[in-house]
Amino acid sequence: MASGKILLITGVSSGFGRALAQEALAAGHKVIGTVRSAQARRDFESLSASAAFGRVLDVTDFDAIDGIVAEIEASVGPIDVLVNNAGYGHEGVMEESPLAEMRRQFDVNVFGAVAMMKAVLPFMRERRRGHILNITSMGGHITMPGITYYCGSKFALEGISEALGKEVEPFGIAVTAVAPGSFRTDWAGRSMTRTPRSIADYDDIFVPIRKAREEKSGKQPGDPRKAACAMLTAIAADRPPAHLLLGSDALGLVRNKLSAFENEIRAWEAVTVSTDG
């Protein structure tokens, strides 16, 4: 692939962000990575003396984002690719989970990503080129009990990505929603927040799911490095996809969902069309 692109990746301390940054650097790109502490910035910049640039930024510090993006454009160069990777998982049954937890989940996973996009778009639009990758989740296509707020945030980011892609396509800007399945990141470990359990009625549906997730943590089928290579393939494509699933588990689950949806549409089709006229 052609080397020499400038990538801005949020959340490069671990997981997909770290893996993508390392693979991009190895492929000859420059990477600006956002982190949340000065130590993390030093750690990131140690990956490459000439091509890794750290910036301390919390994506929920909305007032700081425009200035940091403008500074990157002026000091490092034109941002070719924005990768909205910063995010986390919230685990909790909806009835048990306070609205404050939902606000935090959406602030990071949705509003932070949108603020980053709004900051880079004027520059990309002026140049008539650019690519935005939003790391969503198979939880932006399929759902499961106990991660309701998380799925809501990823469904939101999927919809925003798809609609934005239609808005900016005339300017040569592509938007790709990347939906990984289960990967060996710390999504289900250190980075997940959990609302305390309080309603026993939900034990039967929730406890087995939590147990399975904890047992699988660290043993997921997906390799973050291979996910990074897949994302670089999408970045290099002449016509990048609007949606990219990553992982055989995501593929199977999303296909099952689409099939069940089609069956339900068929079953209720008479009612659906009864409202015309």
C-alpha positions in Angstrom: 0.0 0.0 0.0 1.1 3.6 -0.6 3.0 4.8 2.5 3.1 8.2 3.9 -0.4 8.8 5.1 -1.0 10.7 8.4 -3.4 8.8 10.7 -5.0 10.3 13.8 -6.1 7.5 16.1 -7.9 8.1 19.4 -7.1 5.8 22.3 -3.8 4.3 21.4 -2.7 3.0 24.8 -4.1 -0.5 24.3 -6.4 -2.7 22.3 -7.3 -1.9 18.6 -5.9 1.6 18.8 -2.4 0.3 19.9 -2.4 -2.5 17.4 -3.5 -0.3 14.5 -0.9 2.4 15.4 1.9 -0.3 15.5 0.9 -1.8 12.1 0.5 1.7 10.5 3.9 2.7 11.7 5.4 -0.5 10.4 3.7 0.2 7.0 5.4 3.6 6.8 2.6 5.9 8.0 2.8 8.7 10.5 0.5 8.3 13.5 -0.8 10.9 15.9 -2.3 9.0 18.9 -4.4 10.4 21.6 -3.8 9.2 25.2 -5.0 10.3 28.6 -1.7 10.9 30.5 1.8 12.3 29.9 3.3 8.9 30.7 1.1 7.2 28.1 2.2 9.8 25.6 5.9 9.0 26.3 5.1 5.3 26.0 3.4 5.8 22.6 6.1 8.2 21.2 8.7 5.6 22.1 7.3 3.4 19.3 8.9 5.6 16.7 11.1 8.7 17.1 10.1 10.1 13.8 6.6 9.0 13.1 4.7 8.5 16.4 3.2 11.7 17.9 1.2 11.6 21.1 -1.4 14.1 22.2 -3.0 14.1 25.7 -6.7 14.3 25.1 -9.9 12.9 26.7 -12.5 12.7 23.9 -15.1 14.0 26.2 -13.2 17.2 26.6 -15.2 18.6 23.7 -13.9 22.2 24.0 -10.3 21.0 23.5 -10.8 18.9 20.4 -10.9 21.6 17.7 -7.7 23.2 19.0 -5.8 20.0 19.1 -6.8 19.0 15.6 -5.9 22.4 14.2 -2.5 22.2 16.0 -1.9 18.7 14.5 -2.8 20.0 11.0 -0.3 22.9 11.5 2.6 21.1 13.1 2.5 17.5 11.8 0.6 17.8 8.6 -2.7 17.1 6.9 -4.8 14.3 8.6 -5.6 11.8 5.9 -7.3 9.3 8.2 -9.2 9.7 11.5 -9.8 6.5 13.4 -12.3 6.9 16.3 -11.2 4.1 18.5 -11.6 5.5 22.0 -14.5 3.9 23.7 -15.4 1.5 26.5 -18.0 -1.1 27.3 -20.7 -0.6 30.0 -22.2 -3.8 31.5 -25.5 -3.6 33.2 -29.2 -4.5 32.9 -31.0 -1.4 31.8 -33.5 -1.3 34.7 -30.6 -1.5 37.2 -28.3 1.0 35.4 -28.5 4.7 36.3 -29.0 7.3 33.5 -25.7 8.8 34.5 -24.0 5.6 33.3 -25.8 5.9 29.9 -24.8 9.6 29.6 -21.1 8.7 30.2 -21.3 5.8 27.7 -22.8 8.0 25.0 -20.4 10.9 25.8 -17.4 8.7 25.1 -18.6 6.3 22.4 -20.9 8.7 20.5 -20.4 12.4 21.3 -16.6 12.1 21.6 -16.5 10.4 18.2 -18.8 13.0 16.6 -16.7 15.8 18.1 -13.6 14.4 16.5 -15.3 14.0 13.1 -16.6 17.6 13.3 -13.0 18.8 14.0 -11.3 17.0 11.0 -14.1 17.5 8.4 -13.4 21.1 7.5 -9.8 20.2 6.6 -10.7 17.0 4.7 -13.5 18.8 2.9 -11.2 21.6 1.8 -8.7 19.1 0.4 -11.5 17.0 -1.1 -10.1 13.8 0.4 -10.0 11.9 3.6 -11.2 8.7 5.4 -12.9 8.3 8.7 -13.0 5.0 10.4 -15.4 4.6 13.4 -14.7 1.5 15.5 -18.2 0.3 16.4 -18.9 -3.3 17.4 -21.0 -6.2 16.3 -23.1 -4.8 19.2 -24.0 -2.1 16.7 -25.8 -4.7 14.6 -26.8 -7.4 17.1 -27.8 -7.1 20.7 -27.6 -9.1 23.9 -29.0 -8.6 27.4 -26.8 -6.9 29.9 -25.0 -4.4 27.6 -28.0 -2.3 26.6 -26.4 1.1 26.9 -23.3 -0.1 25.1 -25.3 -1.6 22.2 -27.3 1.7 22.0 -24.2 3.7 21.7 -22.8 1.5 19.0 -26.1 1.4 17.0 -26.0 5.2 17.2 -22.4 5.4 15.9 -23.3 3.0 13.1 -26.2 5.2 12.0 -24.2 8.4 12.3 -21.4 6.8 10.2 -23.7 5.6 7.5 -25.5 8.9 7.1 -22.3 11.0 7.3 -20.8 8.9 4.6 -23.6 10.0 2.3 -23.2 13.6 3.2 -19.4 13.7 2.6 -19.1 11.3 -0.4 -19.3 14.2 -2.9 -16.2 15.7 -1.3 -14.1 12.6 -1.8 -14.3 11.6 1.9 -15.1 8.0 2.9 -16.6 6.9 6.2 -16.3 3.3 7.3 -17.9 1.8 10.4 -15.7 -1.1 11.6 -17.6 -3.6 13.7 -15.4 -6.1 15.5 -16.6 -9.3 17.1 -14.8 -10.8 20.1 -11.1 -9.9 20.1 -8.3 -10.3 22.7 -8.5 -6.7 23.9 -9.3 -5.6 27.4 -12.8 -4.6 26.5 -14.3 -7.2 28.8 -11.6 -6.7 31.4 -9.9 -3.6 32.7 -11.8 -1.1 30.5 -15.3 -2.3 31.1 -17.5 -0.5 33.7 -20.1 -2.6 35.6 -23.2 -1.4 37.3 -23.8 -3.3 40.6 -26.5 -5.9 40.5 -29.7 -5.0 42.4 -32.7 -6.9 41.0 -32.8 -10.7 41.5 -35.4 -11.2 38.7 -32.7 -10.7 36.1 -30.3 -13.3 37.6 -31.4 -16.1 35.3 -30.8 -14.2 32.1 -27.8 -12.1 33.1 -25.6 -14.3 35.3 -24.8 -16.9 32.6 -23.9 -14.2 30.1 -21.6 -12.5 32.5 -20.0 -15.8 33.5 -19.4 -16.7 29.9 -17.9 -13.3 29.1 -15.5 -13.5 32.1 -14.4 -17.0 31.1 -13.8 -16.0 27.5 -11.9 -12.8 28.4 -8.4 -13.1 27.0 -9.3 -16.2 25.0 -11.5 -14.5 22.3 -11.0 -15.7 18.7 -10.0 -12.4 17.3 -6.4 -11.2 17.0 -6.1 -7.4 17.3 -3.0 -7.3 15.1 -5.0 -9.0 12.3 -7.8 -6.6 12.9 -5.3 -3.8 12.4 -4.1 -5.3 9.1 -7.8 -5.5 7.9 -8.3 -1.8 8.8 -5.2 -0.9 6.8 -6.6 -2.8 3.8 -9.8 -0.8 4.1 -7.8 2.4 4.4 -5.8 1.5 1.2 -8.9 0.7 -0.8 -10.0 2.9 -3.7 -13.6 2.4 -2.6 -13.7 1.7 1.1 -16.7 -0.1 2.5 -19.4 1.8 4.5 -19.5 -1.2 6.9 -16.8 -3.7 7.7 -17.4 -6.6 10.0 -14.3 -8.1 11.7 -14.3 -11.7 12.9 -16.1 -14.9 12.0 -18.3 -14.6 15.1 -19.5 -11.2 14.0 -20.2 -12.5 10.5 -22.3 -15.4 11.8 -24.2 -13.4 14.4 -25.0 -10.5 12.1 -26.1 -12.8 9.3 -28.4 -14.6 11.7 -29.8 -11.3 12.8 -30.5 -10.2 9.2 -32.1 -13.6 8.4 -34.4 -13.4 11.5 -35.3 -9.8 10.6 -36.2 -10.8 7.1 -38.4 -13.6 8.5 -40.2 -11.2 10.8 -40.7 -8.6 8.1 -42.3 -11.4 6.0 -44.5 -12.6 8.8 -45.9 -9.1 9.5 -45.9 -7.8 5.9 -49.7 -7.7 5.6 -49.9 -5.5 8.7 -47.0 -3.4 7.4 -48.7 -2.6 4.1 -52.2 -2.2 5.7 -51.3 1.3 6.7 -51.1 2.8 3.2 -53.8 4.9 1.7 
